Amino acid sequence: MTALGTRISRKRMLMLLMGFFIAGNLISAVAPVFGIMLLGRVVASLAHGAFFGIGAVVAAELVAPDRKAGPSP
């Protein structure tokens, strides 16, 4: 999922992934049979993993350089 979104801005990708996550959970919630519920869980899991991967990079970029983790002085 992350590799597919390399041409999309990070903010837009995060919004799309959150939409897929919500859709996957909605599919799971209203699924009439196990197979459809499983499909919803797979969609949600792919979006969840990619969201936190991109979100971690975005969060690290928001931190001031002097506040980032590094070796102790």
Backbone as XML, in Angstrom:
<?xml version="1.0"?>
<chain id="A" units="angstrom">
  <residue number="1" name="MET">
    <atom name="N" x="0.825" y="-1.188" z="0.000"/>
    <atom name="CA" x="0.000" y="0.000" z="0.000"/>
    <atom name="C" x="0.873" y="1.258" z="0.000"/>
  </residue>
  <residue number="2" name="THR">
    <atom name="N" x="1.924" y="1.244" z="0.773"/>
    <atom name="CA" x="2.797" y="2.416" z="0.835"/>
    <atom name="C" x="3.489" y="2.641" z="-0.502"/>
  </residue>
  <residue number="3" name="ALA">
    <atom name="N" x="3.951" y="1.569" z="-1.134"/>
    <atom name="CA" x="4.637" y="1.688" z="-2.419"/>
    <atom name="C" x="3.688" y="2.202" z="-3.503"/>
  </residue>
  <residue number="4" name="LEU">
    <atom name="N" x="2.424" y="1.858" z="-3.418"/>
    <atom name="CA" x="1.457" y="2.333" z="-4.409"/>
    <atom name="C" x="1.208" y="3.835" z="-4.285"/>
  </residue>
  <residue number="5" name="GLY">
    <atom name="N" x="1.435" y="4.385" z="-3.105"/>
    <atom name="CA" x="1.149" y="5.788" z="-2.878"/>
    <atom name="C" x="2.334" y="6.717" z="-2.956"/>
  </residue>
  <residue number="6" name="THR">
    <atom name="N" x="3.399" y="6.306" z="-3.611"/>
    <atom name="CA" x="4.593" y="7.157" z="-3.668"/>
    <atom name="C" x="4.374" y="8.434" z="-4.476"/>
  </residue>
  <residue number="7" name="ARG">
    <atom name="N" x="3.404" y="8.438" z="-5.360"/>
    <atom name="CA" x="3.151" y="9.631" z="-6.181"/>
    <atom name="C" x="2.118" y="10.562" z="-5.558"/>
  </residue>
  <residue number="8" name="ILE">
    <atom name="N" x="1.572" y="10.176" z="-4.419"/>
    <atom name="CA" x="0.539" y="10.963" z="-3.741"/>
    <atom name="C" x="1.185" y="11.649" z="-2.540"/>
  </residue>
  <residue number="9" name="SER">
    <atom name="N" x="0.721" y="12.861" z="-2.239"/>
    <atom name="CA" x="1.263" y="13.559" z="-1.063"/>
    <atom name="C" x="0.954" y="12.750" z="0.197"/>
  </residue>
  <residue number="10" name="ARG">
    <atom name="N" x="1.785" y="12.927" z="1.193"/>
    <atom name="CA" x="1.615" y="12.138" z="2.425"/>
    <atom name="C" x="0.296" y="12.433" z="3.113"/>
  </residue>
  <residue number="11" name="LYS">
    <atom name="N" x="-0.106" y="13.691" z="3.119"/>
    <atom name="CA" x="-1.373" y="14.042" z="3.763"/>
    <atom name="C" x="-2.543" y="13.371" z="3.059"/>
  </residue>
  <residue number="12" name="ARG">
    <atom name="N" x="-2.549" y="13.433" z="1.739"/>
    <atom name="CA" x="-3.628" y="12.801" z="0.971"/>
    <atom name="C" x="-3.605" y="11.283" z="1.158"/>
  </residue>
  <residue number="13" name="MET">
    <atom name="N" x="-2.402" y="10.697" z="1.194"/>
    <atom name="CA" x="-2.287" y="9.252" z="1.387"/>
    <atom name="C" x="-2.825" y="8.837" z="2.753"/>
  </residue>
  <residue number="14" name="LEU">
    <atom name="N" x="-2.510" y="9.622" z="3.785"/>
    <atom name="CA" x="-3.033" y="9.320" z="5.116"/>
    <atom name="C" x="-4.557" y="9.379" z="5.134"/>
  </residue>
  <residue number="15" name="MET">
    <atom name="N" x="-5.129" y="10.349" z="4.453"/>
    <atom name="CA" x="-6.592" y="10.459" z="4.393"/>
    <atom name="C" x="-7.201" y="9.279" z="3.640"/>
  </residue>
  <residue number="16" name="LEU">
    <atom name="N" x="-6.593" y="8.888" z="2.525"/>
    <atom name="CA" x="-7.091" y="7.737" z="1.765"/>
    <atom name="C" x="-6.994" y="6.445" z="2.574"/>
  </residue>
  <residue number="17" name="LEU">
    <atom name="N" x="-5.885" y="6.266" z="3.249"/>
    <atom name="CA" x="-5.713" y="5.066" z="4.065"/>
    <atom name="C" x="-6.713" y="5.013" z="5.211"/>
  </residue>
  <residue number="18" name="MET">
    <atom name="N" x="-7.006" y="6.165" z="5.814"/>
    <atom name="CA" x="-8.009" y="6.191" z="6.872"/>
    <atom name="C" x="-9.382" y="5.851" z="6.297"/>
  </residue>
  <residue number="19" name="GLY">
    <atom name="N" x="-9.659" y="6.296" z="5.093"/>
    <atom name="CA" x="-10.916" y="5.930" z="4.432"/>
    <atom name="C" x="-11.007" y="4.427" z="4.182"/>
  </residue>
  <residue number="20" name="PHE">
    <atom name="N" x="-9.909" y="3.823" z="3.712"/>
    <atom name="CA" x="-9.896" y="2.367" z="3.513"/>
    <atom name="C" x="-10.063" y="1.629" z="4.841"/>
  </residue>
  <residue number="21" name="PHE">
    <atom name="N" x="-9.449" y="2.150" z="5.885"/>
    <atom name="CA" x="-9.559" y="1.522" z="7.201"/>
    <atom name="C" x="-11.007" y="1.543" z="7.688"/>
  </residue>
  <residue number="22" name="ILE">
    <atom name="N" x="-11.659" y="2.683" z="7.528"/>
    <atom name="CA" x="-13.062" y="2.805" z="7.926"/>
    <atom name="C" x="-13.933" y="1.886" z="7.083"/>
  </residue>
  <residue number="23" name="ALA">
    <atom name="N" x="-13.686" y="1.870" z="5.770"/>
    <atom name="CA" x="-14.473" y="1.010" z="4.885"/>
    <atom name="C" x="-14.303" y="-0.461" z="5.245"/>
  </residue>
  <residue number="24" name="GLY">
    <atom name="N" x="-13.085" y="-0.877" z="5.518"/>
    <atom name="CA" x="-12.844" y="-2.265" z="5.900"/>
    <atom name="C" x="-13.566" y="-2.651" z="7.177"/>
  </residue>
  <residue number="25" name="ASN">
    <atom name="N" x="-13.567" y="-1.747" z="8.147"/>
    <atom name="CA" x="-14.275" y="-2.019" z="9.394"/>
    <atom name="C" x="-15.781" y="-2.017" z="9.207"/>
  </residue>
  <residue number="26" name="LEU">
    <atom name="N" x="-16.295" y="-1.144" z="8.351"/>
    <atom name="CA" x="-17.727" y="-1.152" z="8.062"/>
    <atom name="C" x="-18.146" y="-2.435" z="7.356"/>
  </residue>
  <residue number="27" name="ILE">
    <atom name="N" x="-17.329" y="-2.877" z="6.400"/>
    <atom name="CA" x="-17.612" y="-4.138" z="5.713"/>
    <atom name="C" x="-17.648" y="-5.279" z="6.723"/>
  </residue>
  <residue number="28" name="SER">
    <atom name="N" x="-16.696" y="-5.299" z="7.632"/>
    <atom name="CA" x="-16.652" y="-6.345" z="8.652"/>
    <atom name="C" x="-17.865" y="-6.289" z="9.573"/>
  </residue>
  <residue number="29" name="ALA">
    <atom name="N" x="-18.293" y="-5.087" z="9.899"/>
    <atom name="CA" x="-19.405" y="-4.929" z="10.841"/>
    <atom name="C" x="-20.739" y="-5.389" z="10.268"/>
  </residue>
  <residue number="30" name="VAL">
    <atom name="N" x="-20.939" y="-5.195" z="8.979"/>
    <atom name="CA" x="-22.238" y="-5.531" z="8.379"/>
    <atom name="C" x="-22.199" y="-6.798" z="7.532"/>
  </residue>
  <residue number="31" name="ALA">
    <atom name="N" x="-21.101" y="-7.532" z="7.588"/>
    <atom name="CA" x="-20.934" y="-8.721" z="6.749"/>
    <atom name="C" x="-21.961" y="-9.797" z="7.104"/>
  </residue>
  <residue number="32" name="PRO">
    <atom name="N" x="-22.647" y="-10.312" z="6.083"/>
    <atom name="CA" x="-23.631" y="-11.363" z="6.347"/>
    <atom name="C" x="-22.999" y="-12.759" z="6.474"/>
  </residue>
  <residue number="33" name="VAL">
    <atom name="N" x="-21.802" y="-12.929" z="5.898"/>
    <atom name="CA" x="-21.125" y="-14.230" z="5.953"/>
    <atom name="C" x="-19.660" y="-14.018" z="6.326"/>
  </residue>
  <residue number="34" name="PHE">
    <atom name="N" x="-19.032" y="-15.098" z="6.789"/>
    <atom name="CA" x="-17.665" y="-15.033" z="7.281"/>
    <atom name="C" x="-16.679" y="-14.562" z="6.211"/>
  </residue>
  <residue number="35" name="GLY">
    <atom name="N" x="-16.838" y="-15.006" z="4.977"/>
    <atom name="CA" x="-15.903" y="-14.643" z="3.912"/>
    <atom name="C" x="-15.839" y="-13.141" z="3.672"/>
  </residue>
  <residue number="36" name="ILE">
    <atom name="N" x="-16.975" y="-12.494" z="3.698"/>
    <atom name="CA" x="-17.012" y="-11.041" z="3.496"/>
    <atom name="C" x="-16.414" y="-10.323" z="4.705"/>
  </residue>
  <residue number="37" name="MET">
    <atom name="N" x="-16.684" y="-10.856" z="5.894"/>
    <atom name="CA" x="-16.086" y="-10.271" z="7.097"/>
    <atom name="C" x="-14.568" y="-10.376" z="7.035"/>
  </residue>
  <residue number="38" name="LEU">
    <atom name="N" x="-14.074" y="-11.522" z="6.576"/>
    <atom name="CA" x="-12.638" y="-11.715" z="6.457"/>
    <atom name="C" x="-12.038" y="-10.745" z="5.443"/>
  </residue>
  <residue number="39" name="LEU">
    <atom name="N" x="-12.715" y="-10.521" z="4.342"/>
    <atom name="CA" x="-12.262" y="-9.557" z="3.341"/>
    <atom name="C" x="-12.171" y="-8.154" z="3.944"/>
  </residue>
  <residue number="40" name="GLY">
    <atom name="N" x="-13.167" y="-7.775" z="4.717"/>
    <atom name="CA" x="-13.144" y="-6.468" z="5.383"/>
    <atom name="C" x="-11.976" y="-6.339" z="6.334"/>
  </residue>
  <residue number="41" name="ARG">
    <atom name="N" x="-11.663" y="-7.413" z="7.050"/>
    <atom name="CA" x="-10.532" y="-7.385" z="7.987"/>
    <atom name="C" x="-9.203" y="-7.258" z="7.243"/>
  </residue>
  <residue number="42" name="VAL">
    <atom name="N" x="-9.086" y="-7.898" z="6.095"/>
    <atom name="CA" x="-7.854" y="-7.806" z="5.297"/>
    <atom name="C" x="-7.670" y="-6.374" z="4.783"/>
  </residue>
  <residue number="43" name="VAL">
    <atom name="N" x="-8.748" y="-5.779" z="4.278"/>
    <atom name="CA" x="-8.679" y="-4.391" z="3.797"/>
    <atom name="C" x="-8.264" y="-3.464" z="4.935"/>
  </residue>
  <residue number="44" name="ALA">
    <atom name="N" x="-8.876" y="-3.632" z="6.092"/>
    <atom name="CA" x="-8.547" y="-2.785" z="7.237"/>
    <atom name="C" x="-7.101" y="-2.991" z="7.689"/>
  </residue>
  <residue number="45" name="SER">
    <atom name="N" x="-6.626" y="-4.229" z="7.653"/>
    <atom name="CA" x="-5.256" y="-4.481" z="8.118"/>
    <atom name="C" x="-4.212" y="-3.884" z="7.181"/>
  </residue>
  <residue number="46" name="LEU">
    <atom name="N" x="-4.437" y="-3.962" z="5.879"/>
    <atom name="CA" x="-3.499" y="-3.358" z="4.933"/>
    <atom name="C" x="-3.437" y="-1.842" z="5.113"/>
  </residue>
  <residue number="47" name="ALA">
    <atom name="N" x="-4.600" y="-1.232" z="5.275"/>
    <atom name="CA" x="-4.643" y="0.213" z="5.461"/>
    <atom name="C" x="-4.014" y="0.604" z="6.796"/>
  </residue>
  <residue number="48" name="HIS">
    <atom name="N" x="-4.248" y="-0.176" z="7.826"/>
    <atom name="CA" x="-3.720" y="0.125" z="9.162"/>
    <atom name="C" x="-2.191" y="0.124" z="9.172"/>
  </residue>
  <residue number="49" name="GLY">
    <atom name="N" x="-1.600" y="-0.894" z="8.600"/>
    <atom name="CA" x="-0.141" y="-0.989" z="8.574"/>
    <atom name="C" x="0.502" y="0.144" z="7.800"/>
  </residue>
  <residue number="50" name="ALA">
    <atom name="N" x="-0.037" y="0.446" z="6.637"/>
    <atom name="CA" x="0.518" y="1.523" z="5.824"/>
    <atom name="C" x="0.307" y="2.878" z="6.496"/>
  </residue>
  <residue number="51" name="PHE">
    <atom name="N" x="-0.847" y="3.072" z="7.138"/>
    <atom name="CA" x="-1.136" y="4.339" z="7.813"/>
    <atom name="C" x="-0.115" y="4.624" z="8.902"/>
  </residue>
  <residue number="52" name="PHE">
    <atom name="N" x="0.171" y="3.637" z="9.736"/>
    <atom name="CA" x="1.115" y="3.877" z="10.818"/>
    <atom name="C" x="2.544" y="4.009" z="10.304"/>
  </residue>
  <residue number="53" name="GLY">
    <atom name="N" x="2.875" y="3.355" z="9.212"/>
    <atom name="CA" x="4.201" y="3.529" z="8.615"/>
    <atom name="C" x="4.411" y="4.945" z="8.116"/>
  </residue>
  <residue number="54" name="ILE">
    <atom name="N" x="3.450" y="5.459" z="7.375"/>
    <atom name="CA" x="3.554" y="6.824" z="6.848"/>
    <atom name="C" x="3.390" y="7.833" z="7.979"/>
  </residue>
  <residue number="55" name="GLY">
    <atom name="N" x="2.481" y="7.550" z="8.912"/>
    <atom name="CA" x="2.251" y="8.455" z="10.039"/>
    <atom name="C" x="3.486" y="8.642" z="10.890"/>
  </residue>
  <residue number="56" name="ALA">
    <atom name="N" x="4.272" y="7.595" z="11.067"/>
    <atom name="CA" x="5.502" y="7.700" z="11.847"/>
    <atom name="C" x="6.510" y="8.624" z="11.163"/>
  </residue>
  <residue number="57" name="VAL">
    <atom name="N" x="6.603" y="8.534" z="9.857"/>
    <atom name="CA" x="7.516" y="9.408" z="9.106"/>
    <atom name="C" x="7.058" y="10.858" z="9.204"/>
  </residue>
  <residue number="58" name="VAL">
    <atom name="N" x="5.768" y="11.084" z="9.047"/>
    <atom name="CA" x="5.234" y="12.450" z="9.132"/>
    <atom name="C" x="5.446" y="13.011" z="10.533"/>
  </residue>
  <residue number="59" name="ALA">
    <atom name="N" x="5.207" y="12.222" z="11.555"/>
    <atom name="CA" x="5.397" y="12.680" z="12.931"/>
    <atom name="C" x="6.858" y="13.022" z="13.198"/>
  </residue>
  <residue number="60" name="ALA">
    <atom name="N" x="7.779" y="12.220" z="12.683"/>
    <atom name="CA" x="9.207" y="12.491" z="12.886"/>
    <atom name="C" x="9.626" y="13.788" z="12.200"/>
  </residue>
  <residue number="61" name="GLU">
    <atom name="N" x="9.008" y="14.103" z="11.071"/>
    <atom name="CA" x="9.338" y="15.342" z="10.363"/>
    <atom name="C" x="8.809" y="16.576" z="11.091"/>
  </residue>
  <residue number="62" name="LEU">
    <atom name="N" x="7.807" y="16.421" z="11.936"/>
    <atom name="CA" x="7.230" y="17.555" z="12.653"/>
    <atom name="C" x="8.056" y="17.972" z="13.856"/>
  </residue>
  <residue number="63" name="VAL">
    <atom name="N" x="8.939" y="17.111" z="14.311"/>
    <atom name="CA" x="9.758" y="17.393" z="15.499"/>
    <atom name="C" x="10.931" y="18.274" z="15.106"/>
  </residue>
  <residue number="64" name="ALA">
    <atom name="N" x="11.208" y="19.251" z="15.938"/>
    <atom name="CA" x="12.350" y="20.138" z="15.695"/>
    <atom name="C" x="13.644" y="19.327" z="15.726"/>
  </residue>
  <residue number="65" name="PRO">
    <atom name="N" x="14.630" y="19.692" z="14.904"/>
    <atom name="CA" x="15.879" y="18.928" z="14.837"/>
    <atom name="C" x="16.585" y="18.778" z="16.181"/>
  </residue>
  <residue number="66" name="ASP">
    <atom name="N" x="16.521" y="19.805" z="17.029"/>
    <atom name="CA" x="17.204" y="19.717" z="18.321"/>
    <atom name="C" x="16.438" y="18.867" z="19.333"/>
  </residue>
  <residue number="67" name="ARG">
    <atom name="N" x="15.210" y="18.473" z="19.012"/>
    <atom name="CA" x="14.391" y="17.656" z="19.913"/>
    <atom name="C" x="14.326" y="16.185" z="19.492"/>
  </residue>
  <residue number="68" name="LYS">
    <atom name="N" x="14.918" y="15.866" z="18.353"/>
    <atom name="CA" x="14.893" y="14.485" z="17.872"/>
    <atom name="C" x="15.801" y="13.611" z="18.710"/>
  </residue>
  <residue number="69" name="ALA">
    <atom name="N" x="15.482" y="12.327" z="18.739"/>
    <atom name="CA" x="16.272" y="11.375" z="19.506"/>
    <atom name="C" x="17.673" y="11.252" z="18.903"/>
  </residue>
  <residue number="70" name="GLY">
    <atom name="N" x="18.622" y="11.055" z="19.749"/>
    <atom name="CA" x="19.993" y="10.912" z="19.310"/>
    <atom name="C" x="20.849" y="10.517" z="20.487"/>
  </residue>
  <residue number="71" name="PRO">
    <atom name="N" x="22.148" y="10.394" z="20.273"/>
    <atom name="CA" x="23.037" y="10.026" z="21.375"/>
    <atom name="C" x="23.085" y="11.106" z="22.445"/>
  </residue>
  <residue number="72" name="SER">
    <atom name="N" x="23.214" y="10.686" z="23.674"/>
    <atom name="CA" x="23.289" y="11.641" z="24.786"/>
    <atom name="C" x="24.630" y="12.370" z="24.751"/>
  </residue>
  <residue number="73" name="PRO">
    <atom name="N" x="24.622" y="13.662" z="25.104"/>
    <atom name="CA" x="25.882" y="14.436" z="25.086"/>
    <atom name="C" x="26.816" y="14.034" z="26.200"/>
  </residue>
</chain>
